Amino acid sequence: MPSTSEESDLSTAECTLSDGRTLTYAIGGDPQGKPIIVHHGTPGSRLFAGICSRAAARNGVRLVVPDRPGYGKSTPPPRDWTWDDWQNDLNELLDTESIDRAPFVGFSGGGPFTLAAATADRTSRIGLVSTVVPPAENTLTALSRVPFALRLLFRLSKSVARVRGPDAVVQQYTDRSVAEPVRTAVADDFHEGVRQGGDAVVREIRMFAESSFDSVRSDVPIRAWHGVQDENTPLSPVETILEETHGTLITEESDHLGTLLDCREDVLEWVTE
């Protein structure tokens, strides 16, 4: 049985994986609602649940948001850990929570992990919001060739954010003004995500740069929401992957985080239909 404790309005739980590692996760929204497995961004953590928890509660949804290995309170993975291993880790989490089948949702850097972990027998629908599509080409993936530089960048970002407060984090993802609870939730998610020093960030960004999906599931319904003003993750690769999977793309007149804030109710409604 998972052990639980209260962290803000979220319940934090953990399960011990078959290889002895710990996978920590948050439960938010309606504790008795329909379960949805949500993948946080890069960097990020289980505290991502706080951004969507109130919307989930209104929609009768139980959010289950794991810290991926090396983030937050989850144990770092073995050196040779891959996308396929995340599918195995997540299946053990589903068993711990007695979830046979559920929708999977991924935001930003959580999108590729959502796709990698989805299986037709355990995943009812796939929702992607502002998703990364490997192989990705941007400043961060270029820096991933020099891991020290990437670690230094995130250490500096973390230090600046601690001095300037939540606004410094939020401004990395959106130009809009957001409500105080959202600012706090986004900042908490970011700080918890880089709490262990950023190794998980470097590993994932290198995966985004060097990996690709030779085939993506087309037997699970897929829908993606993406902002045309998103400067963090480009739209074109998302269009391509949705064509390949016969999925549905919904574009928003918004940026990276703004798209999530605008469409989170629609995402929750669609994946639980």
C-alpha positions in Angstrom: 0.0 0.0 0.0 1.3 3.5 -0.7 2.1 5.8 2.2 0.5 9.2 2.0 0.9 12.6 3.6 -0.6 16.0 3.0 1.3 18.6 0.9 -0.8 21.7 0.3 -4.1 20.5 -1.1 -2.4 17.5 -2.6 -1.9 14.0 -1.2 1.6 12.7 -1.7 2.2 9.0 -2.0 5.0 6.6 -2.9 5.4 3.1 -4.2 8.4 0.8 -4.1 9.3 -0.5 -7.6 10.4 -4.0 -8.2 14.1 -3.0 -8.4 13.9 -1.2 -5.1 13.6 2.4 -6.4 11.0 4.7 -5.0 8.4 6.4 -7.2 6.7 9.4 -5.5 3.5 10.9 -6.8 0.8 13.4 -6.0 -2.9 12.9 -6.0 -5.1 16.0 -6.6 -8.5 16.9 -7.7 -11.4 14.7 -6.6 -10.0 11.8 -4.5 -13.0 9.7 -5.6 -13.0 10.8 -9.2 -12.0 9.2 -12.5 -8.2 8.7 -12.5 -5.9 10.5 -15.0 -2.2 9.9 -15.2 -0.5 13.3 -15.8 3.1 13.8 -16.8 4.8 17.0 -15.7 7.1 19.1 -17.8 10.9 19.3 -17.9 11.9 20.4 -15.3 8.9 19.6 -13.1 7.5 17.4 -10.4 4.4 15.9 -8.9 3.6 19.4 -7.7 2.4 20.1 -11.3 -0.9 18.7 -10.0 -1.4 22.0 -8.1 -1.8 23.8 -11.4 -4.8 21.7 -12.4 -6.1 20.4 -9.1 -9.1 22.8 -8.8 -10.1 22.2 -12.4 -9.9 18.5 -11.8 -12.0 18.7 -8.7 -14.7 20.6 -10.6 -14.8 17.9 -13.2 -14.8 14.9 -10.9 -11.3 13.9 -11.9 -8.5 12.3 -9.7 -5.1 13.5 -10.9 -2.2 11.1 -10.4 1.1 12.9 -11.1 4.4 11.0 -10.6 7.8 12.5 -10.1 9.7 10.9 -12.9 12.9 9.1 -11.8 15.4 11.6 -10.5 12.9 14.4 -10.0 11.4 15.6 -6.7 11.4 12.7 -4.3 11.7 9.8 -6.8 14.9 7.8 -6.8 17.2 8.5 -9.8 17.1 5.8 -12.4 19.9 3.4 -13.5 22.3 4.8 -16.1 20.8 2.9 -19.0 17.1 3.9 -18.2 15.0 4.5 -21.3 11.5 5.3 -22.5 10.6 1.6 -22.3 11.7 1.5 -18.7 9.3 4.4 -17.9 6.5 2.3 -19.3 7.4 -0.4 -16.8 7.7 2.0 -13.9 4.3 3.5 -14.7 2.7 0.1 -14.9 3.8 -0.6 -11.4 2.4 2.7 -10.2 -1.0 1.8 -11.9 -1.0 -1.5 -10.1 -0.2 0.2 -6.7 -3.2 2.6 -7.3 -5.4 -0.3 -8.5 -5.9 1.4 -11.8 -6.6 -1.0 -14.7 -6.9 1.6 -17.4 -6.9 5.4 -17.5 -6.2 8.4 -19.8 -2.6 9.7 -20.0 -1.9 13.4 -20.3 1.5 15.1 -20.8 2.5 18.7 -20.7 5.6 20.0 -22.5 8.5 17.7 -21.7 6.0 15.2 -20.3 4.5 14.7 -23.7 7.1 12.2 -25.0 6.9 10.2 -21.8 3.2 10.0 -22.2 3.5 8.6 -25.7 6.2 6.2 -24.6 4.3 4.8 -21.7 0.9 4.5 -23.5 -0.3 1.0 -24.2 -3.7 0.2 -25.7 -4.6 -2.2 -22.8 -3.9 0.4 -20.1 -4.4 3.8 -21.8 -7.9 4.9 -22.9 -6.9 8.3 -24.4 -3.8 10.4 -24.8 -3.9 14.2 -24.3 -0.8 16.3 -25.1 -0.5 20.0 -24.2 2.3 22.2 -25.5 4.3 19.0 -26.1 7.9 18.4 -27.0 8.3 16.1 -30.0 11.7 14.4 -30.3 14.1 14.9 -31.9 13.8 18.4 -30.7 16.0 21.3 -31.9 16.3 24.3 -29.6 18.8 26.1 -27.4 18.4 23.6 -24.5 18.9 20.5 -26.7 22.0 22.2 -28.2 23.3 22.8 -24.7 22.7 19.2 -23.8 25.8 18.3 -25.8 27.7 20.1 -23.0 26.0 18.8 -19.9 28.1 21.0 -17.6 26.7 24.1 -19.4 23.2 22.9 -19.1 23.5 22.1 -15.4 25.0 25.6 -14.9 22.1 27.2 -16.7 19.5 25.5 -14.5 21.4 26.3 -11.4 21.5 30.0 -12.4 17.8 29.9 -13.3 17.0 28.3 -9.9 19.0 31.0 -8.1 17.4 33.8 -10.0 14.0 32.4 -9.4 14.6 32.2 -5.6 15.7 35.8 -5.5 13.0 37.3 -7.8 10.2 35.0 -6.7 7.5 33.0 -8.7 7.3 35.6 -11.5 10.8 34.7 -12.6 9.7 31.1 -13.2 6.4 32.0 -14.8 8.1 34.3 -17.3 10.0 31.4 -18.7 6.7 29.9 -20.0 4.3 32.8 -20.7 4.1 36.5 -21.3 0.7 36.9 -19.7 -0.2 37.9 -16.2 -1.4 35.0 -14.2 -3.2 34.7 -10.9 -1.2 34.4 -7.7 -2.2 30.7 -7.0 -1.0 29.8 -10.5 2.3 31.7 -10.0 2.9 29.8 -6.8 2.0 26.4 -8.2 4.2 26.9 -11.3 7.2 28.0 -9.1 6.7 25.2 -6.6 6.7 22.7 -9.5 9.8 24.1 -11.0 11.8 24.3 -7.7 10.8 20.8 -6.7 11.7 19.5 -10.1 15.3 20.8 -9.9 15.7 20.0 -6.2 18.1 17.1 -6.8 20.5 19.2 -8.8 19.3 19.0 -12.4 20.7 15.6 -13.5 17.2 14.5 -14.5 16.8 17.7 -16.5 20.0 17.0 -18.4 19.1 13.4 -19.0 15.7 14.2 -20.4 16.8 17.1 -22.6 19.5 14.8 -24.1 16.8 12.2 -24.8 14.7 14.9 -26.5 17.7 15.8 -28.7 19.0 12.3 -29.5 15.9 10.1 -29.5 12.9 9.8 -31.8 9.7 7.8 -32.0 10.0 5.4 -34.9 6.4 4.6 -34.4 3.7 6.2 -32.2 0.6 4.5 -31.1 -2.3 4.9 -33.5 -4.7 2.5 -31.6 -5.3 5.0 -28.8 -7.2 8.2 -29.5 -4.8 11.2 -29.4 -5.6 14.9 -29.1 -3.1 17.7 -28.8 -3.6 21.3 -27.7 -0.8 23.7 -28.8 -0.3 27.5 -28.9 0.6 29.2 -32.2 2.6 31.7 -30.1 4.5 28.9 -28.2 8.2 29.8 -28.3 9.2 26.9 -26.0 8.0 24.0 -28.2 7.4 24.4 -31.9 4.1 23.6 -33.5 5.3 21.9 -36.8 6.5 18.6 -35.2 3.2 18.3 -33.4 1.3 18.7 -36.6 3.4 15.9 -38.1 2.9 13.4 -35.3 -0.8 14.1 -35.2 -1.0 13.3 -38.9 0.9 10.1 -38.4 -1.4 9.0 -35.6 -4.7 10.3 -37.1 -5.0 12.4 -34.0 -6.7 15.7 -33.6 -4.8 19.0 -33.2 -6.4 22.0 -31.5 -4.5 25.3 -31.8 -4.8 28.1 -29.4 -3.9 31.8 -29.8 -1.6 31.5 -26.8 1.9 30.6 -25.7 3.4 27.7 -23.8 1.9 27.9 -20.3 -1.0 30.0 -21.5 -2.3 27.1 -23.6 -2.4 24.9 -20.6 -4.3 27.5 -18.6 -6.7 28.1 -21.4 -7.5 24.5 -22.2 -7.1 22.5 -19.0 -10.8 22.2 -18.5 -11.3 21.0 -22.1 -8.5 18.4 -21.7 -10.0 17.0 -18.6 -13.4 16.8 -20.2 -12.2 15.1 -23.4 -9.9 12.5 -21.8 -12.7 11.4 -19.5 -15.5 11.1 -22.1 
